[in-house]
Amino acid sequence: MTIQRQIETQLTGLMDPELLEVTNESNQHSVPPNSETHFRVVIVSDCFTGQRKVARHQQVYGALSVQLQGPVHALALHTYTPGEWRERQQLAPESPACHGASKAD
């Protein structure tokens, strides 16, 4: 099972999201081809109701603790309640371009 699929399975099972988008953004970073190290996660769930952003992120980190100890180097997290998602007109911020050094540098 791919790392992306593991992330999707974990978050779906633990957070019952209304919306879950997991995007492998590894190709935008200085990593070998076909890597699964950098991910963007947009998750909309009632389980975030009443939680601040830090608590939401901690909840996601806890759910993905195995992946974060191994292959996953970075997560861009965008966590919303259904109401917040509607207020945002169902738009999450795009990930910024990577400014890391190239392995060739």
N, C-alpha and C positions, 0 to 999 in steps of 0.2 A: 504494500500500500504506500502511495506517495506521501510525503510529509504534508502536502497541501490537503490531501484527503484525510489524514489523521487529524489535522486541525479542524476541518469541517465536521468530522464525526464527533470529536470531543466537545466542541462548542454547541453543536446541535443537541447532543445528549444531555448536557448539563444546564443549558440556558434556554432551551426551547425558543429559539429566536423567531421573530416574525420575518426578519430578513437577515441573511448571512451572505456576505461576499468575501471570499478569501482569494487574494490575487498574489501569485508568485512574482515578485519584482526583482528577483535575483539577477536577471539579465541586465538590469540597470546599474549594477554594481560590479566592482572588480573581483569577480569570482569565476571559477571555471564554468564552461558551458554546461547547461542542464543542472545547475546547482539549485538547491532548495534551501536557501539560507535567509532570505529577506522576504517578508510578507506584509501585505496591507490587508487589514481586517476591518470590515464595516459590519457591525452587528447591532440589530435593533431588537430589544427584548424588554418585556415587562419586569424582568428580574433586576433591572437597573433603577427602577422607580425608587426615589428617595435617597439615592446614592450620589455622592460627589464623583467627579471624574477619576480621582485617585483610587477610590474604592472599586470602581468599575474595572479599572485597569488591573488592579490587584486580583480581582475575581477571574479575569481572563488569564492572567499570568499563572494563577493557581491551577486553572483547568488545563493549561498547556505546559505544566512544569516539566514533564518528561521531554517534550520537544525542545524546550528552552535550555535544558541541560546538555543537549546534544547538538543536533544539526541546525537549529534555528538561531541565527545571529541577531536578527532584528525584526521587530513587529511595529508597524504603524497602526495604532488602534484608533478607531472611531466608534465610540459606544453611545447609543441613544435609546431613550424610551420611545415607544410608538408616537407619543405626542410630540416629542422633540423632533423626531424624524419628519413628521408632517409639517411642523413649523419651518424646518429647513428645506421644505419643498423636495424632500427625498434626495438631497444632494450632500455628499460628503466631500471634504477637501481632497484635492489630488496630492499625491506624494511629491515632494520637491525633488529636483534633480540631484543625483549623487555628486558630492563634491570631493569624494575620497580620492586618494592617489591611485593611479593605475599601477598594476604590478610591474609594468614596463618602465615606470619612472624610477 
